[in-house]
Amino acid sequence: MSTITLRGHFDGEKIQLDEPFDLEPNTPLIITVLIGEKRGNERDAWLNKSAEYLVAAYSEDEPDYATHAVKEPNPEYDPGR
């Protein structure tokens, strides 16, 4: 028996798939309910963590690097921008 994992949600009346997927009538299914999980939690967690790292990488106190530390200069770099 082969399986595939599909994301879905309960809309208050019936189970809905988040993405279209062709199923034959009477296809047997196994449903796993994620108790306590809120829709979007995983995505929100990744976005928040990404934002934290971007803030750290581009913060106001980011040190200037010495010119000799640059191994390959960018010919298109314009320091006046």
Backbone torsions as a table, in degrees:
resi	resn	phi	psi	omega
1	MET	NA	124.4	175.6
2	SER	-96.0	153.3	-178.7
3	THR	-131.2	161.5	174.1
4	ILE	-141.1	143.5	178.4
5	THR	-98.0	126.9	178.6
6	LEU	-122.4	138.6	175.8
7	ARG	-84.2	145.7	178.4
8	GLY	-160.3	-176.4	178.8
9	HIS	-155.2	162.6	176.5
10	PHE	-99.7	120.4	-175.4
11	ASP	-88.2	9.3	-178.4
12	GLY	103.7	-19.7	177.9
13	GLU	-124.6	-42.3	-178.4
14	LYS	-148.4	164.6	178.8
15	ILE	-79.2	131.5	-179.4
16	GLN	-120.6	137.0	172.8
17	LEU	-77.7	142.5	179.0
18	ASP	-76.6	-27.1	178.1
19	GLU	-126.3	146.5	178.0
20	PRO	-62.2	142.2	176.7
21	PHE	-154.6	127.4	-178.7
22	ASP	-75.3	122.1	176.1
23	LEU	-123.3	137.6	174.5
24	GLU	-74.1	149.5	175.2
25	PRO	-56.2	142.3	178.5
26	ASN	66.8	21.2	174.8
27	THR	-66.2	127.5	178.1
28	PRO	-68.5	140.7	-179.1
29	LEU	-128.8	151.3	168.8
30	ILE	-116.7	123.8	-177.1
31	ILE	-107.6	126.8	174.5
32	THR	-110.7	122.7	-179.3
33	VAL	-96.5	127.0	179.7
34	LEU	-94.0	92.7	-177.2
35	ILE	-66.0	130.9	175.6
36	GLY	83.6	-8.8	178.9
37	GLU	-80.3	134.0	175.6
38	LYS	-101.1	144.0	-179.9
39	ARG	-58.1	128.5	176.1
40	GLY	91.1	-5.1	-177.1
41	ASN	-57.4	-46.2	-177.7
42	GLU	-64.9	-44.7	179.7
43	ARG	-63.3	-44.5	179.3
44	ASP	-61.5	-39.5	179.1
45	ALA	-62.9	-42.9	178.7
46	TRP	-65.5	-42.2	179.6
47	LEU	-64.1	-42.0	178.6
48	ASN	-63.8	-43.3	179.6
49	LYS	-65.0	-40.8	177.5
50	SER	-61.3	-43.0	179.7
51	ALA	-62.9	-40.4	178.0
52	GLU	-58.3	-45.4	-178.5
53	TYR	-68.9	-35.9	176.8
54	LEU	-65.2	-41.0	177.8
55	VAL	-62.1	-43.0	179.6
56	ALA	-65.4	-37.6	-176.9
57	ALA	-75.5	-29.2	-175.4
58	TYR	-121.9	32.9	-178.1
59	SER	-75.3	165.9	-178.8
60	GLU	-64.3	-28.7	-178.4
61	ASP	-92.9	16.7	176.5
62	GLU	-64.0	128.6	-177.3
63	PRO	-70.2	150.0	171.4
64	ASP	-79.4	140.0	-179.8
65	TYR	-96.6	140.3	-180.0
66	ALA	-65.6	147.4	-179.1
67	THR	-57.2	-37.2	-179.1
68	HIS	-68.7	-14.5	178.5
69	ALA	-80.8	-14.6	-179.7
70	VAL	-81.2	119.6	-177.0
71	LYS	-83.5	-34.7	-179.3
72	GLU	-137.6	103.2	-177.9
73	PRO	-65.9	148.8	175.6
74	ASN	-90.6	112.3	-177.6
75	PRO	-64.7	-18.3	-179.3
76	GLU	-92.9	-1.2	-178.1
77	TYR	-67.6	129.2	177.8
78	ASP	-121.0	105.3	-177.4
79	PRO	-65.7	-13.8	-179.9
80	GLY	-82.2	-7.0	-178.5
81	ARG	-80.7	NA	NA
